[in-house]
Each structure stands twice: as C-alpha cells, then as structure tokens.
Amino acid sequence: MKLIRNLTFLGMIAFLSSCSVSGPLTAPKALVTKNAVGSKVGKAERKIWLGIWLGNTDLSITKAAKNGKITKIATVDAEIEGGFLSTTYRTIVTGE
C-alpha cells in the first residue's frame, strides 16, 4: 500500500512539473539598440497544447512592443516555458 501511494505521489510530481528557458536574443546584458532600458515591458505569447499549434499568433518584436506601448525598444528576450501538456512561447521587449 505504501509503495502504491509513493508511486502515485511521484507520478503527480512528474505530471505537474514544468521547466522554463529564457534568454536575451543578443549577448548577455547587451542592448538591441542604443535606447535606454526604460520602465515599460511588452509581451507577445502563445500557448500550445499537446504540441498542436492552432491558429496564427504573432510572436514578433513589433507585436510585443505594441502590447507594451513601447516606441523605443531597448532589449528583446525570448522565453520558452514547457509543461507536461503545454508549452508557452514569449517574446519580451523593454524600452520607452
């Protein structure tokens, strides 16, 4: 009985776990432009379930800047967060 409970517990941990990878699209700590980093952040993201990409979602730098109302882009990051059933892709832009 204890073995079944432990295996169920480990199975639930594996099912609910996820991992995330993110990083700048240029060298670390480097700016994409000579603009100041600023306080605004814009994101464009897409969630995919079971590896199926449905629809057409814009993950471009332009879309992320528009979402954050940024006119002068300073940095651009890409992030991928994977879970058991879904994966989320993000483009993150900072600037003014």
QUILIN-V469317 format. One line per field, one symbol per residue. ss: DSSP state (@ for helix, = for strand, . for the rest). phi: phi as a letter, one per 40 degrees, with the letter a starting at -180 (. if undefined). psi: psi as a letter, one per 40 degrees, with the letter a starting at -180 (. if undefined). Layout:
ss = ???
phi = ???
psi = ???
This chain:
ss = .@@@@@@@@@@@@@@@..======...............==========..=........@@@@@@@.....==========...==========.
phi = .ccccccccccccccccabbbaaccbddgcccbcccdgbcbbbbaabbbfgbcbgbbcbcccccccccfbbbcbbbbbbbbbbcbbbbbbbbbbib
psi = dddddddddddddddeiiihhiiieaiheiidaeiidaeihiihihhhhfehhhahhhfidddddddefhdhhdihihhhhhadeihhhihhhia.
